[in-house]
Amino acid sequence: MPRLSGVFLPAGLLLVLLLAWLQPAPGSALERAGLIPWMVATIFLVNGYQTRLRELPGGRTLIASSLIAVVIALLLAPFIGLFVTGMAGLPVAAAMGLVVMATVPPTLSSGIVMTRIAGGNAAKALFLTILLNLIGVVTVPYLLQLLLQSLGAVSLSPLSLLRQLLLIVVLPFAAGALARTWVRLPPRHWLLRYLPSLCVVATVWMAVSASAPALGRLDGGLLVTIALASLAIHASLLLLCLLVRPLYRAAPADWIALLFPVSQKTLPVAVGILAGLDGSAGLALVACILFHFVQLFTDSVIAARLGRRRLS
């Protein structure tokens, strides 16, 4: 079962990409019915339920870590994304996908899992992940307005996007946290383990199906360029985490807790944002998915190596 849960999301994403390409009509119909925001809300409902607020850490070092995390993940990362996409010469739609991905907060699951594998402080990683997601609800709309305008991409209303993020991120997360007082499920219950990943897969299936005609015109060279740009953005964030380590003299476990939450980005929120923008988001969605795969592969290798070093 643990092995299945580890491959469920990447295997599911590959499967629905093939399904959306071969038979886009069902997914496109569900996307037009407005189901994508409900999928994102369900993910954060489950994440809120799984979060044990009493286990969140305290202490003075947490303040320094939090400030560094906010600056790198929410303030610098979007401009790194804009710079890299400009240097790579990506078309506007692909650049929009990577800029959105660089702007959103960290993933709520894999960053904490990677921290555990690497021997880091999982409780601190959880705290930073929650903090960045809550602050990101406010920063993302205004930064995206600025960055997408500079790309010449679609325009958006920051207040409208802020309202959308409050409805699909903050409120479901809070509802999930409150639900723990009435409903108790085993920590390894299949619903908690697979429902968020299933919602991510369904979200990508619907969104890509709706843009299937545009995706049929993609070429391999462009996909390679997008993947390399994704790697450059992710590697830049990892490097920044490495460079700031001496500033607050973190213990190895605490530094690892900063590394993955700060450098990883959440796919469901990015897809939810793109689904709400005007125009075809097909290529932008592909860029987000490629970014997701690149960060998972890169961080799984790094986490395994750090874990072996911690044990030796």
ZADO-1210 file (C-alpha; in nm, 4 decimals, padded with zeros to 6 digits):
<atoms>
<atom x="00.0000" y="00.0000" z="00.0000" code="MET" pos="1"/>
<atom x="00.2753" y="00.2574" z="00.0767" code="PRO" pos="2"/>
<atom x="00.4272" y="00.1921" z="-00.2635" code="ARG" pos="3"/>
<atom x="00.0866" y="00.2378" z="-00.4285" code="LEU" pos="4"/>
<atom x="00.0291" y="00.5700" z="-00.2556" code="SER" pos="5"/>
<atom x="00.3701" y="00.6902" z="-00.3715" code="GLY" pos="6"/>
<atom x="00.3012" y="00.6265" z="-00.7413" code="VAL" pos="7"/>
<atom x="-00.0738" y="00.6982" z="-00.7420" code="PHE" pos="8"/>
<atom x="-00.0436" y="01.0690" z="-00.8279" code="LEU" pos="9"/>
<atom x="00.2255" y="01.0562" z="-01.1013" code="PRO" pos="10"/>
<atom x="00.0708" y="00.7459" z="-01.2596" code="ALA" pos="11"/>
<atom x="-00.2735" y="00.9045" z="-01.2437" code="GLY" pos="12"/>
<atom x="-00.1507" y="01.2239" z="-01.4066" code="LEU" pos="13"/>
<atom x="00.0066" y="01.0327" z="-01.6939" code="LEU" pos="14"/>
<atom x="-00.3106" y="00.8284" z="-01.7401" code="LEU" pos="15"/>
<atom x="-00.5469" y="01.1267" z="-01.7561" code="VAL" pos="16"/>
<atom x="-00.3155" y="01.3146" z="-01.9920" code="LEU" pos="17"/>
<atom x="-00.3478" y="01.0201" z="-02.2317" code="LEU" pos="18"/>
<atom x="-00.7238" y="01.0023" z="-02.1716" code="LEU" pos="19"/>
<atom x="-00.7681" y="01.3760" z="-02.2315" code="ALA" pos="20"/>
<atom x="-00.5764" y="01.3467" z="-02.5576" code="TRP" pos="21"/>
<atom x="-00.7693" y="01.0423" z="-02.6868" code="LEU" pos="22"/>
<atom x="-01.1183" y="01.1257" z="-02.5579" code="GLN" pos="23"/>
<atom x="-01.1476" y="01.4854" z="-02.4324" code="PRO" pos="24"/>
<atom x="-01.5289" y="01.5181" z="-02.4457" code="ALA" pos="25"/>
<atom x="-01.6195" y="01.3805" z="-02.0970" code="PRO" pos="26"/>
<atom x="-01.3555" y="01.5820" z="-01.9121" code="GLY" pos="27"/>
<atom x="-01.4357" y="01.8943" z="-02.1095" code="SER" pos="28"/>
<atom x="-01.8047" y="01.8627" z="-02.0198" code="ALA" pos="29"/>
<atom x="-01.7239" y="01.8331" z="-01.6483" code="LEU" pos="30"/>
<atom x="-01.4935" y="02.1359" z="-01.6712" code="GLU" pos="31"/>
<atom x="-01.7735" y="02.3428" z="-01.8237" code="ARG" pos="32"/>
<atom x="-01.9969" y="02.2314" z="-01.5351" code="ALA" pos="33"/>
<atom x="-01.7601" y="02.4126" z="-01.2968" code="GLY" pos="34"/>
<atom x="-01.6263" y="02.1145" z="-01.1009" code="LEU" pos="35"/>
<atom x="-01.2612" y="02.2213" z="-01.0838" code="ILE" pos="36"/>
<atom x="-01.3010" y="02.4643" z="-00.7891" code="PRO" pos="37"/>
<atom x="-01.4833" y="02.1890" z="-00.5983" code="TRP" pos="38"/>
<atom x="-01.1902" y="01.9540" z="-00.6531" code="MET" pos="39"/>
<atom x="-00.9427" y="02.2101" z="-00.5162" code="VAL" pos="40"/>
<atom x="-01.1694" y="02.2800" z="-00.2173" code="ALA" pos="41"/>
<atom x="-01.1899" y="01.9073" z="-00.1402" code="THR" pos="42"/>
<atom x="-00.8102" y="01.8808" z="-00.1390" code="ILE" pos="43"/>
<atom x="-00.7801" y="02.1554" z="00.1213" code="PHE" pos="44"/>
<atom x="-01.0708" y="02.0146" z="00.3230" code="LEU" pos="45"/>
<atom x="-00.8820" y="01.6865" z="00.3616" code="VAL" pos="46"/>
<atom x="-00.5531" y="01.8654" z="00.4282" code="ASN" pos="47"/>
<atom x="-00.7189" y="02.0695" z="00.7018" code="GLY" pos="48"/>
<atom x="-00.8567" y="01.7533" z="00.8579" code="TYR" pos="49"/>
<atom x="-00.5129" y="01.5897" z="00.8525" code="GLN" pos="50"/>
<atom x="-00.3408" y="01.8876" z="01.0165" code="THR" pos="51"/>
<atom x="-00.2941" y="01.8527" z="01.3911" code="ARG" pos="52"/>
<atom x="-00.2594" y="02.2114" z="01.5079" code="LEU" pos="53"/>
<atom x="-00.1352" y="02.1056" z="01.8515" code="ARG" pos="54"/>
<atom x="00.1724" y="01.9468" z="01.6938" code="GLU" pos="55"/>
<atom x="00.2878" y="02.2691" z="01.5315" code="LEU" pos="56"/>
<atom x="00.6221" y="02.3851" z="01.6782" code="PRO" pos="57"/>
<atom x="00.7117" y="02.7070" z="01.8555" code="GLY" pos="58"/>
<atom x="01.0352" y="02.8811" z="01.9484" code="GLY" pos="59"/>
<atom x="01.2446" y="03.1792" z="01.8439" code="ARG" pos="60"/>
<atom x="01.4199" y="03.0061" z="01.5554" code="THR" pos="61"/>
<atom x="01.0817" y="02.9573" z="01.3954" code="LEU" pos="62"/>
<atom x="01.0495" y="03.3328" z="01.3412" code="ILE" pos="63"/>
<atom x="01.3691" y="03.3504" z="01.1358" code="ALA" pos="64"/>
<atom x="01.2721" y="03.0425" z="00.9362" code="SER" pos="65"/>
<atom x="00.9262" y="03.1852" z="00.8701" code="SER" pos="66"/>
<atom x="01.0596" y="03.5181" z="00.7450" code="LEU" pos="67"/>
<atom x="01.3099" y="03.3487" z="00.5156" code="ILE" pos="68"/>
<atom x="01.0420" y="03.1123" z="00.3851" code="ALA" pos="69"/>
<atom x="00.8000" y="03.3955" z="00.3048" code="VAL" pos="70"/>
<atom x="01.0656" y="03.6041" z="00.1287" code="VAL" pos="71"/>
<atom x="01.1969" y="03.3199" z="-00.0889" code="ILE" pos="72"/>
<atom x="00.8795" y="03.1213" z="-00.1614" code="ALA" pos="73"/>
<atom x="00.6256" y="03.4016" z="-00.1990" code="LEU" pos="74"/>
<atom x="00.8194" y="03.7182" z="-00.2897" code="LEU" pos="75"/>
<atom x="01.1313" y="03.6106" z="-00.4807" code="LEU" pos="76"/>
<atom x="01.0071" y="03.2929" z="-00.6513" code="ALA" pos="77"/>
<atom x="00.7555" y="03.4711" z="-00.8786" code="PRO" pos="78"/>
<atom x="01.0239" y="03.7025" z="-01.0175" code="PHE" pos="79"/>
<atom x="01.2637" y="03.4104" z="-01.0599" code="ILE" pos="80"/>
<atom x="00.9916" y="03.2429" z="-01.2653" code="GLY" pos="81"/>
<atom x="00.9439" y="03.5540" z="-01.4767" code="LEU" pos="82"/>
<atom x="01.3202" y="03.5891" z="-01.5342" code="PHE" pos="83"/>
<atom x="01.3741" y="03.2235" z="-01.6295" code="VAL" pos="84"/>
<atom x="01.0808" y="03.2133" z="-01.8707" code="THR" pos="85"/>
<atom x="01.2071" y="03.5298" z="-02.0346" code="GLY" pos="86"/>
<atom x="01.5582" y="03.3884" z="-02.0729" code="MET" pos="87"/>
<atom x="01.4171" y="03.0635" z="-02.2134" code="ALA" pos="88"/>
<atom x="01.2132" y="03.2530" z="-02.4732" code="GLY" pos="89"/>
<atom x="00.8966" y="03.0567" z="-02.3980" code="LEU" pos="90"/>
<atom x="00.5676" y="03.1461" z="-02.5672" code="PRO" pos="91"/>
<atom x="00.3289" y="03.3503" z="-02.3538" code="VAL" pos="92"/>
<atom x="00.1006" y="03.0586" z="-02.2593" code="ALA" pos="93"/>
<atom x="00.3886" y="02.8396" z="-02.1399" code="ALA" pos="94"/>
<atom x="00.5489" y="03.1315" z="-01.9558" code="ALA" pos="95"/>
<atom x="00.2155" y="03.2049" z="-01.7894" code="MET" pos="96"/>
<atom x="00.1955" y="02.8474" z="-01.6589" code="GLY" pos="97"/>
<atom x="00.5444" y="02.8553" z="-01.5085" code="LEU" pos="98"/>
<atom x="00.4969" y="03.2035" z="-01.3607" code="VAL" pos="99"/>
<atom x="00.1708" y="03.0954" z="-01.1975" code="VAL" pos="100"/>
<atom x="00.3435" y="02.7833" z="-01.0660" code="MET" pos="101"/>
<atom x="00.6334" y="02.9890" z="-00.9277" code="ALA" pos="102"/>
<atom x="00.3922" y="03.2289" z="-00.7580" code="THR" pos="103"/>
<atom x="00.1660" y="02.9831" z="-00.5753" code="VAL" pos="104"/>
<atom x="00.2529" y="02.8537" z="-00.2246" code="PRO" pos="105"/>
<atom x="00.4018" y="02.5096" z="-00.1526" code="PRO" pos="106"/>
<atom x="00.2356" y="02.1743" z="-00.1869" code="THR" pos="107"/>
<atom x="00.0638" y="02.0529" z="00.1296" code="LEU" pos="108"/>
<atom x="00.1788" y="01.6931" z="00.1112" code="SER" pos="109"/>
<atom x="00.4937" y="01.6038" z="-00.0803" code="SER" pos="110"/>
<atom x="00.7138" y="01.8701" z="00.0820" code="GLY" pos="111"/>
<atom x="00.6431" y="01.7262" z="00.4274" code="ILE" pos="112"/>
<atom x="00.6940" y="01.3706" z="00.3009" code="VAL" pos="113"/>
<atom x="01.0293" y="01.4686" z="00.1466" code="MET" pos="114"/>
<atom x="01.1298" y="01.6339" z="00.4740" code="THR" pos="115"/>
<atom x="01.0629" y="01.3100" z="00.6639" code="ARG" pos="116"/>
<atom x="01.2588" y="01.1032" z="00.4101" code="ILE" pos="117"/>
<atom x="01.5545" y="01.3432" z="00.4359" code="ALA" pos="118"/>
<atom x="01.5555" y="01.3271" z="00.8175" code="GLY" pos="119"/>
<atom x="01.4253" y="01.6812" z="00.8702" code="GLY" pos="120"/>
<atom x="01.1899" y="01.8337" z="01.1241" code="ASN" pos="121"/>
<atom x="00.8498" y="01.7346" z="00.9835" code="ALA" pos="122"/>
<atom x="00.6543" y="01.9409" z="01.2376" code="ALA" pos="123"/>
<atom x="00.8423" y="02.2546" z="01.1350" code="LYS" pos="124"/>
<atom x="00.7913" y="02.1745" z="00.7671" code="ALA" pos="125"/>
<atom x="00.4194" y="02.1415" z="00.8350" code="LEU" pos="126"/>
<atom x="00.4102" y="02.4791" z="01.0090" code="PHE" pos="127"/>
<atom x="00.5945" y="02.6542" z="00.7242" code="LEU" pos="128"/>
<atom x="00.3707" y="02.4878" z="00.4663" code="THR" pos="129"/>
<atom x="00.0520" y="02.6050" z="00.6380" code="ILE" pos="130"/>
<atom x="00.1949" y="02.9536" z="00.6961" code="LEU" pos="131"/>
<atom x="00.2964" y="02.9964" z="00.3322" code="LEU" pos="132"/>
<atom x="-00.0393" y="02.8754" z="00.2044" code="ASN" pos="133"/>
<atom x="-00.2312" y="03.1168" z="00.4271" code="LEU" pos="134"/>
<atom x="-00.0107" y="03.4169" z="00.3431" code="ILE" pos="135"/>
<atom x="-00.0056" y="03.3127" z="-00.0226" code="GLY" pos="136"/>
<atom x="-00.3805" y="03.3636" z="-00.0447" code="VAL" pos="137"/>
<atom x="-00.3080" y="03.7366" z="-00.0066" code="VAL" pos="138"/>
<atom x="00.0196" y="03.7678" z="-00.2018" code="THR" pos="139"/>
<atom x="-00.0649" y="03.5535" z="-00.5054" code="VAL" pos="140"/>
<atom x="-00.3467" y="03.7685" z="-00.6547" code="PRO" pos="141"/>
<atom x="-00.1500" y="04.0941" z="-00.6513" code="TYR" pos="142"/>
<atom x="00.1790" y="03.9452" z="-00.7691" code="LEU" pos="143"/>
<atom x="00.0068" y="03.7572" z="-01.0500" code="LEU" pos="144"/>
<atom x="-00.1646" y="04.0744" z="-01.1665" code="GLN" pos="145"/>
<atom x="00.1746" y="04.2447" z="-01.1940" code="LEU" pos="146"/>
<atom x="00.3604" y="03.9529" z="-01.3515" code="LEU" pos="147"/>
<atom x="00.0959" y="03.8457" z="-01.6032" code="LEU" pos="148"/>
<atom x="00.0595" y="04.2040" z="-01.7222" code="GLN" pos="149"/>
<atom x="00.4351" y="04.2186" z="-01.7827" code="SER" pos="150"/>
<atom x="00.4060" y="03.8994" z="-01.9893" code="LEU" pos="151"/>
<atom x="00.1282" y="04.0484" z="-02.1975" code="GLY" pos="152"/>
<atom x="-00.0923" y="03.7585" z="-02.0893" code="ALA" pos="153"/>
<atom x="-00.4487" y="03.7687" z="-01.9605" code="VAL" pos="154"/>
<atom x="-00.5543" y="04.0370" z="-01.7170" code="SER" pos="155"/>
<atom x="-00.7097" y="03.9474" z="-01.3854" code="LEU" pos="156"/>
<atom x="-00.8785" y="04.1119" z="-01.0905" code="SER" pos="157"/>
<atom x="-00.6736" y="04.0662" z="-00.7706" code="PRO" pos="158"/>
<atom x="-00.9818" y="04.1005" z="-00.5500" code="LEU" pos="159"/>
<atom x="-01.1704" y="03.8423" z="-00.7546" code="SER" pos="160"/>
<atom x="-00.8798" y="03.5972" z="-00.7330" code="LEU" pos="161"/>
<atom x="-00.8395" y="03.6710" z="-00.3608" code="LEU" pos="162"/>
<atom x="-01.2053" y="03.5873" z="-00.3072" code="ARG" pos="163"/>
<atom x="-01.1645" y="03.2687" z="-00.5100" code="GLN" pos="164"/>
<atom x="-00.8624" y="03.1565" z="-00.3035" code="LEU" pos="165"/>
<atom x="-01.0451" y="03.2300" z="00.0214" code="LEU" pos="166"/>
<atom x="-01.3342" y="03.0122" z="-00.0941" code="LEU" pos="167"/>
<atom x="-01.1335" y="02.7171" z="-00.2291" code="ILE" pos="168"/>
<atom x="-00.8315" y="02.7239" z="00.0075" code="VAL" pos="169"/>
<atom x="-00.8847" y="02.8964" z="00.3419" code="VAL" pos="170"/>
<atom x="-01.2478" y="02.8101" z="00.4185" code="LEU" pos="171"/>
<atom x="-01.2204" y="02.4384" z="00.3271" code="PRO" pos="172"/>
<atom x="-00.8947" y="02.4083" z="00.5240" code="PHE" pos="173"/>
<atom x="-01.0575" y="02.5649" z="00.8308" code="ALA" pos="174"/>
<atom x="-01.3652" y="02.3430" z="00.7889" code="ALA" pos="175"/>
<atom x="-01.1443" y="02.0347" z="00.7698" code="GLY" pos="176"/>
<atom x="-00.9564" y="02.1346" z="01.0853" code="ALA" pos="177"/>
<atom x="-01.2873" y="02.1844" z="01.2714" code="LEU" pos="178"/>
<atom x="-01.4222" y="01.8532" z="01.1433" code="ALA" pos="179"/>
<atom x="-01.1607" y="01.6667" z="01.3495" code="ARG" pos="180"/>
<atom x="-01.3634" y="01.7446" z="01.6622" code="THR" pos="181"/>
<atom x="-01.6656" y="01.5512" z="01.5273" code="TRP" pos="182"/>
<atom x="-01.5257" y="01.2891" z="01.2903" code="VAL" pos="183"/>
<atom x="-01.2294" y="01.0655" z="01.3696" code="ARG" pos="184"/>
<atom x="-01.0764" y="00.8555" z="01.0945" code="LEU" pos="185"/>
<atom x="-00.7620" y="00.6410" z="01.1272" code="PRO" pos="186"/>
<atom x="-00.4512" y="00.8327" z="01.0095" code="PRO" pos="187"/>
<atom x="-00.3909" y="00.5758" z="00.7339" code="ARG" pos="188"/>
<atom x="-00.7538" y="00.5656" z="00.6158" code="HIS" pos="189"/>
<atom x="-00.7732" y="00.5216" z="00.2388" code="TRP" pos="190"/>
<atom x="-00.9928" y="00.8302" z="00.2058" code="LEU" pos="191"/>
<atom x="-00.7264" y="01.0535" z="00.3595" code="LEU" pos="192"/>
<atom x="-00.4453" y="00.8956" z="00.1604" code="ARG" pos="193"/>
<atom x="-00.5989" y="00.8904" z="-00.1854" code="TYR" pos="194"/>
<atom x="-00.8795" y="01.1480" z="-00.2070" code="LEU" pos="195"/>
<atom x="-00.6482" y="01.4557" z="-00.2425" code="PRO" pos="196"/>
<atom x="-00.4439" y="01.2859" z="-00.5150" code="SER" pos="197"/>
<atom x="-00.7618" y="01.1696" z="-00.6881" code="LEU" pos="198"/>
<atom x="-00.8901" y="01.5291" z="-00.6874" code="CYS" pos="199"/>
<atom x="-00.5618" y="01.6542" z="-00.8370" code="VAL" pos="200"/>
<atom x="-00.5861" y="01.3906" z="-01.1109" code="VAL" pos="201"/>
<atom x="-00.9506" y="01.4793" z="-01.1813" code="ALA" pos="202"/>
<atom x="-00.8680" y="01.8517" z="-01.1906" code="THR" pos="203"/>
<atom x="-00.5891" y="01.8014" z="-01.4436" code="VAL" pos="204"/>
<atom x="-00.8070" y="01.5670" z="-01.6517" code="TRP" pos="205"/>
<atom x="-01.0892" y="01.8208" z="-01.6792" code="MET" pos="206"/>
<atom x="-00.8636" y="02.1195" z="-01.7418" code="ALA" pos="207"/>
<atom x="-00.6478" y="01.9475" z="-02.0056" code="VAL" pos="208"/>
<atom x="-00.9526" y="01.7948" z="-02.1770" code="SER" pos="209"/>
<atom x="-01.0997" y="02.1432" z="-02.2191" code="ALA" pos="210"/>
<atom x="-00.7809" y="02.2532" z="-02.3983" code="SER" pos="211"/>
<atom x="-00.7166" y="01.9335" z="-02.5945" code="ALA" pos="212"/>
<atom x="-00.7303" y="02.0920" z="-02.9444" code="PRO" pos="213"/>
<atom x="-00.4482" y="02.3329" z="-02.8570" code="ALA" pos="214"/>
<atom x="-00.2360" y="02.0564" z="-02.7035" code="LEU" pos="215"/>
<atom x="-00.2368" y="01.8533" z="-03.0226" code="GLY" pos="216"/>
<atom x="-00.0110" y="02.1140" z="-03.1847" code="ARG" pos="217"/>
<atom x="00.2720" y="02.0910" z="-02.9297" code="LEU" pos="218"/>
<atom x="00.6201" y="01.9826" z="-03.0364" code="ASP" pos="219"/>
<atom x="00.8803" y="01.7903" z="-02.8401" code="GLY" pos="220"/>
<atom x="01.1394" y="02.0669" z="-02.8450" code="GLY" pos="221"/>
<atom x="00.9051" y="02.3065" z="-02.6671" code="LEU" pos="222"/>
<atom x="00.8273" y="02.0477" z="-02.3990" code="LEU" pos="223"/>
<atom x="01.1986" y="01.9963" z="-02.3353" code="VAL" pos="224"/>
<atom x="01.2489" y="02.3729" z="-02.3042" code="THR" pos="225"/>
<atom x="00.9604" y="02.3973" z="-02.0561" code="ILE" pos="226"/>
<atom x="01.1059" y="02.1107" z="-01.8508" code="ALA" pos="227"/>
<atom x="01.4506" y="02.2727" z="-01.8424" code="LEU" pos="228"/>
<atom x="01.2992" y="02.6076" z="-01.7421" code="ALA" pos="229"/>
<atom x="01.1057" y="02.4305" z="-01.4655" code="SER" pos="230"/>
<atom x="01.4277" y="02.2728" z="-01.3422" code="LEU" pos="231"/>
<atom x="01.6030" y="02.6112" z="-01.3468" code="ALA" pos="232"/>
<atom x="01.3289" y="02.7730" z="-01.1353" code="ILE" pos="233"/>
<atom x="01.3210" y="02.4887" z="-00.8852" code="HIS" pos="234"/>
<atom x="01.7004" y="02.4682" z="-00.8644" code="ALA" pos="235"/>
<atom x="01.7181" y="02.8443" z="-00.8022" code="SER" pos="236"/>
<atom x="01.4873" y="02.8105" z="-00.5025" code="LEU" pos="237"/>
<atom x="01.6881" y="02.5179" z="-00.3667" code="LEU" pos="238"/>
<atom x="02.0081" y="02.7210" z="-00.4092" code="LEU" pos="239"/>
<atom x="01.8603" y="03.0179" z="-00.2219" code="LEU" pos="240"/>
<atom x="01.7716" y="02.7894" z="00.0692" code="CYS" pos="241"/>
<atom x="02.1309" y="02.6685" z="00.0710" code="LEU" pos="242"/>
<atom x="02.2750" y="03.0212" z="00.0595" code="LEU" pos="243"/>
<atom x="02.0649" y="03.1541" z="00.3488" code="VAL" pos="244"/>
<atom x="02.1496" y="02.8653" z="00.5812" code="ARG" pos="245"/>
<atom x="02.4434" y="03.0457" z="00.7486" code="PRO" pos="246"/>
<atom x="02.2250" y="03.3495" z="00.8218" code="LEU" pos="247"/>
<atom x="02.0246" y="03.1835" z="01.0958" code="TYR" pos="248"/>
<atom x="02.2558" y="02.8937" z="01.1892" code="ARG" pos="249"/>
<atom x="01.9900" y="02.6289" z="01.1599" code="ALA" pos="250"/>
<atom x="02.0441" y="02.2730" z="01.2742" code="ALA" pos="251"/>
<atom x="02.0433" y="02.0210" z="00.9868" code="PRO" pos="252"/>
<atom x="01.6917" y="01.8968" z="01.0661" code="ALA" pos="253"/>
<atom x="01.5553" y="02.2532" z="01.0779" code="ASP" pos="254"/>
<atom x="01.7264" y="02.3530" z="00.7540" code="TRP" pos="255"/>
<atom x="01.5835" y="02.0486" z="00.5751" code="ILE" pos="256"/>
<atom x="01.2398" y="02.1525" z="00.7048" code="ALA" pos="257"/>
<atom x="01.2865" y="02.4822" z="00.5206" code="LEU" pos="258"/>
<atom x="01.4321" y="02.3337" z="00.2020" code="LEU" pos="259"/>
<atom x="01.1369" y="02.1398" z="00.0602" code="PHE" pos="260"/>
<atom x="00.8373" y="02.3569" z="00.1619" code="PRO" pos="261"/>
<atom x="01.0094" y="02.6674" z="00.0236" code="VAL" pos="262"/>
<atom x="01.1183" y="02.5168" z="-00.3083" code="SER" pos="263"/>
<atom x="00.8101" y="02.3110" z="-00.3973" code="GLN" pos="264"/>
<atom x="00.4931" y="02.4530" z="-00.5510" code="LYS" pos="265"/>
<atom x="00.1360" y="02.3270" z="-00.5345" code="THR" pos="266"/>
<atom x="-00.0228" y="02.1990" z="-00.8547" code="LEU" pos="267"/>
<atom x="-00.3932" y="02.2101" z="-00.7474" code="PRO" pos="268"/>
<atom x="-00.3923" y="02.5824" z="-00.6673" code="VAL" pos="269"/>
<atom x="-00.2076" y="02.6631" z="-00.9912" code="ALA" pos="270"/>
<atom x="-00.4584" y="02.4617" z="-01.1945" code="VAL" pos="271"/>
<atom x="-00.7474" y="02.6231" z="-01.0077" code="GLY" pos="272"/>
<atom x="-00.6129" y="02.9705" z="-01.0879" code="ILE" pos="273"/>
<atom x="-00.5573" y="02.8903" z="-01.4553" code="LEU" pos="274"/>
<atom x="-00.9044" y="02.7411" z="-01.4863" code="ALA" pos="275"/>
<atom x="-01.0498" y="03.0725" z="-01.3718" code="GLY" pos="276"/>
<atom x="-00.8556" y="03.2862" z="-01.6208" code="LEU" pos="277"/>
<atom x="-00.9866" y="03.3918" z="-01.9586" code="ASP" pos="278"/>
<atom x="-00.8626" y="03.2195" z="-02.2693" code="GLY" pos="279"/>
<atom x="-00.7213" y="02.8721" z="-02.3398" code="SER" pos="280"/>
<atom x="-00.4975" y="02.7448" z="-02.0636" code="ALA" pos="281"/>
<atom x="-00.3878" y="02.4243" z="-02.2372" code="GLY" pos="282"/>
<atom x="-00.0170" y="02.4977" z="-02.2779" code="LEU" pos="283"/>
<atom x="-00.0056" y="02.6742" z="-01.9407" code="ALA" pos="284"/>
<atom x="-00.1476" y="02.3601" z="-01.7773" code="LEU" pos="285"/>
<atom x="00.1103" y="02.1413" z="-01.9474" code="VAL" pos="286"/>
<atom x="00.3825" y="02.3724" z="-01.8135" code="ALA" pos="287"/>
<atom x="00.2419" y="02.3364" z="-01.4607" code="CYS" pos="288"/>
<atom x="00.2309" y="01.9574" z="-01.4871" code="ILE" pos="289"/>
<atom x="00.5872" y="01.9403" z="-01.6199" code="LEU" pos="290"/>
<atom x="00.7003" y="02.1635" z="-01.3325" code="PHE" pos="291"/>
<atom x="00.5265" y="01.9293" z="-01.0892" code="HIS" pos="292"/>
<atom x="00.7018" y="01.6219" z="-01.2285" code="PHE" pos="293"/>
<atom x="01.0406" y="01.7966" z="-01.2358" code="VAL" pos="294"/>
<atom x="01.0200" y="01.9062" z="-00.8722" code="GLN" pos="295"/>
<atom x="00.9023" y="01.5626" z="-00.7538" code="LEU" pos="296"/>
<atom x="01.1812" y="01.3800" z="-00.9363" code="PHE" pos="297"/>
<atom x="01.4514" y="01.6268" z="-00.8297" code="THR" pos="298"/>
<atom x="01.3459" y="01.6365" z="-00.4651" code="ASP" pos="299"/>
<atom x="01.3037" y="01.2603" z="-00.4350" code="SER" pos="300"/>
<atom x="01.6692" y="01.2218" z="-00.5340" code="VAL" pos="301"/>
<atom x="01.7831" y="01.4979" z="-00.2964" code="ILE" pos="302"/>
<atom x="01.5726" y="01.3676" z="-00.0061" code="ALA" pos="303"/>
<atom x="01.7069" y="01.0146" z="-00.0476" code="ALA" pos="304"/>
<atom x="02.0678" y="01.1367" z="-00.0471" code="ARG" pos="305"/>
<atom x="02.0143" y="01.3614" z="00.2566" code="LEU" pos="306"/>
<atom x="01.8406" y="01.0759" z="00.4377" code="GLY" pos="307"/>
<atom x="02.1331" y="00.8416" z="00.3782" code="ARG" pos="308"/>
<atom x="02.3772" y="01.1048" z="00.5033" code="ARG" pos="309"/>
<atom x="02.1708" y="01.1600" z="00.8198" code="ARG" pos="310"/>
<atom x="02.1733" y="00.7873" z="00.8913" code="LEU" pos="311"/>
<atom x="02.5465" y="00.7438" z="00.8268" code="SER" pos="312"/>
</atoms>
